[in-house]
Amino acid sequence: IDATAAQTLRYFSGAGTNLLDVAVHPQTGDVWVANTEARNQVRFEPVLRGHIADHRLTRLALNSGAVTVFDLNPGVDYGALPNPGAQATALSQPTALAFSPDGTVLWTAAFGSDRVAKIATATGTVLSRLELRSTGQTARQMRGPRALALQESRQRLYILNKLANTISVVSTTSEALLAEVAVGSHDPMPVAVKEGRGF
């Protein structure tokens, strides 16, 4: 979109079914889209067996027009459900993107699985996953990462957690969770509703 003229200049298709965030690569200018792709060609939920959508990042190359899709969960065996191994590493519902200044790394927040992932932009490979919940915490303590802000000069990644109403602070060098700070002093939501949001 030409923001000055308020005109649409170009369209891309194949970016995904639900587009949840967009970011521009700081070096190439390519557009990256956090998205989920609905498996609409498969009918009826019992047939889907829990695999209703793919969770992805899509790169839109502005120069060539190429659309490249990166699956955030390429190793999941959807034939084995339930699959505790897949649940332990899954990246579900990518909701936010933040590039390193040189563009070699892309951070994404996975709202549905309570994780943040570090992605190599050259290959779309997941380099690491950061858990936002402590060991033993259940969905009742879900954080719900919704937005990211990267402060490269301090080597910090800030994560806005929608469900927990907090901000998590992560070191981008050690990839350790350094702190979690409450955003507000009062949350009027009833406990039963708050606990249920994680599900």
C-alpha positions in Angstrom: 0.0 0.0 0.0 1.2 3.5 -0.9 0.5 5.2 2.4 0.8 8.7 0.9 -1.6 8.1 -2.0 -3.7 5.6 0.0 -3.6 3.2 -2.9 -3.0 -0.6 -3.1 0.0 -1.2 -5.3 0.3 -5.0 -5.2 -1.3 -8.2 -3.8 0.3 -11.4 -2.6 -1.6 -14.7 -2.2 -0.6 -17.7 -0.3 0.5 -15.9 2.8 -1.9 -17.9 5.1 -5.5 -18.2 6.2 -5.2 -16.1 9.5 -2.5 -13.4 9.3 -1.5 -12.5 12.8 1.5 -10.2 12.4 3.7 -8.7 9.7 7.3 -7.4 9.8 9.8 -6.1 7.2 13.2 -7.6 7.0 15.6 -4.7 7.9 18.1 -5.6 5.1 16.2 -7.1 2.2 12.9 -5.4 2.6 11.1 -8.7 2.3 7.8 -9.0 4.2 7.4 -11.8 6.8 4.0 -12.8 8.0 3.1 -14.8 11.1 0.1 -17.0 10.2 -1.9 -20.1 10.5 -3.1 -22.1 7.5 -6.5 -23.8 7.9 -6.7 -27.3 6.4 -10.0 -26.7 4.8 -9.6 -29.4 2.2 -10.1 -32.0 5.0 -13.7 -32.2 6.2 -15.1 -33.0 9.6 -13.1 -32.7 12.9 -13.0 -36.4 13.7 -11.1 -37.0 10.4 -8.7 -34.1 11.2 -7.7 -35.8 14.6 -6.5 -32.5 16.0 -4.6 -31.3 13.0 -6.9 -28.5 11.9 -4.2 -25.9 11.0 -0.5 -25.5 10.2 1.4 -22.8 12.2 3.8 -21.0 9.9 5.9 -18.0 8.9 5.6 -16.8 5.3 8.3 -14.7 3.5 7.1 -12.5 0.7 10.0 -11.5 -1.5 9.1 -8.1 -2.9 11.7 -8.1 -5.8 10.8 -11.5 -7.2 7.3 -12.0 -5.9 8.2 -15.4 -4.5 6.2 -16.7 -1.6 8.1 -19.0 0.7 6.4 -20.9 3.6 8.2 -22.1 6.7 6.4 -24.7 8.9 7.1 -23.9 12.6 6.5 -27.6 13.4 8.1 -29.6 10.6 8.9 -32.7 12.7 5.5 -33.3 14.2 4.1 -36.8 13.5 0.3 -36.1 13.1 -0.3 -39.8 12.9 0.5 -40.3 16.6 -2.1 -38.4 18.6 -1.9 -37.5 21.4 1.8 -36.8 21.0 3.5 -35.6 24.2 6.8 -35.2 22.3 5.3 -32.8 19.8 3.4 -30.9 22.6 6.8 -30.4 24.3 8.2 -28.5 21.4 5.2 -27.2 19.3 5.0 -23.6 18.3 1.3 -22.8 18.0 -0.4 -19.6 16.8 2.5 -17.2 16.0 1.3 -13.8 17.0 4.2 -11.5 16.9 7.5 -10.9 15.0 10.7 -9.0 15.8 13.9 -8.9 13.7 17.5 -8.5 14.8 19.0 -5.4 13.2 21.1 -7.4 10.8 18.1 -9.5 9.8 19.7 -12.9 10.5 17.4 -13.7 13.4 13.6 -13.4 13.7 11.9 -13.9 17.0 8.3 -15.0 17.1 5.8 -15.4 19.9 3.8 -18.6 19.9 0.6 -17.6 21.8 -1.0 -21.0 21.8 2.0 -23.0 23.2 3.3 -20.3 25.5 6.8 -20.1 23.9 9.0 -17.7 22.0 11.1 -19.0 19.2 14.4 -17.9 17.6 14.3 -18.4 13.8 17.2 -18.3 11.3 15.9 -16.1 8.5 18.2 -17.7 5.8 16.5 -21.1 6.2 13.4 -20.5 8.3 14.8 -23.1 10.8 13.8 -22.9 14.4 17.1 -22.4 16.3 15.7 -22.5 19.8 12.5 -22.3 21.9 12.1 -20.4 25.1 9.5 -21.6 27.6 7.5 -18.8 29.4 6.0 -21.1 32.0 8.0 -22.6 34.8 8.3 -26.4 35.0 5.2 -27.9 36.4 2.9 -25.0 35.6 -0.3 -26.0 33.7 -2.5 -24.2 31.3 -4.1 -22.4 34.2 -0.8 -20.4 34.5 -0.5 -19.8 30.8 1.2 -16.5 29.8 -0.1 -16.0 26.3 2.7 -14.1 24.5 1.1 -11.6 22.2 3.7 -8.9 21.3 7.5 -8.6 21.1 9.9 -5.7 21.4 13.6 -6.2 20.8 16.2 -3.9 22.4 19.4 -5.1 20.7 21.7 -2.6 22.4 20.8 -4.2 25.8 20.4 -7.7 24.3 16.9 -7.9 25.7 13.6 -9.2 24.3 10.5 -8.0 25.9 7.3 -10.1 25.7 3.8 -8.8 26.4 1.8 -11.7 27.9 -1.9 -11.2 27.2 -3.3 -13.9 29.5 -1.0 -13.3 32.5 -1.1 -9.5 32.1 2.7 -9.4 32.4 5.9 -8.5 30.5 8.6 -11.1 30.4 12.2 -10.0 29.9 14.6 -12.4 28.1 18.3 -12.2 27.5 18.9 -12.7 23.8 22.5 -13.9 24.5 21.8 -16.5 27.1 18.2 -17.0 26.0 17.2 -17.1 29.7 14.1 -15.6 31.2 15.4 -12.8 33.5 12.2 -11.4 34.9 8.4 -11.2 34.7 6.8 -7.9 35.6 3.1 -7.3 36.2 1.5 -4.8 33.8 -1.3 -3.7 36.1 -2.0 -3.8 39.8 -5.6 -5.0 39.5 -7.1 -7.6 37.2 -10.9 -7.6 37.5 -11.4 -10.9 35.7 -13.0 -13.6 37.8 -10.5 -16.4 38.7 -12.6 -19.1 37.0 -12.6 -17.2 33.7 -8.9 -16.3 34.0 -7.9 -19.9 34.6 -10.1 -21.1 31.7 -8.5 -18.7 29.2 -5.4 -21.0 29.0 -7.6 -23.7 27.5 
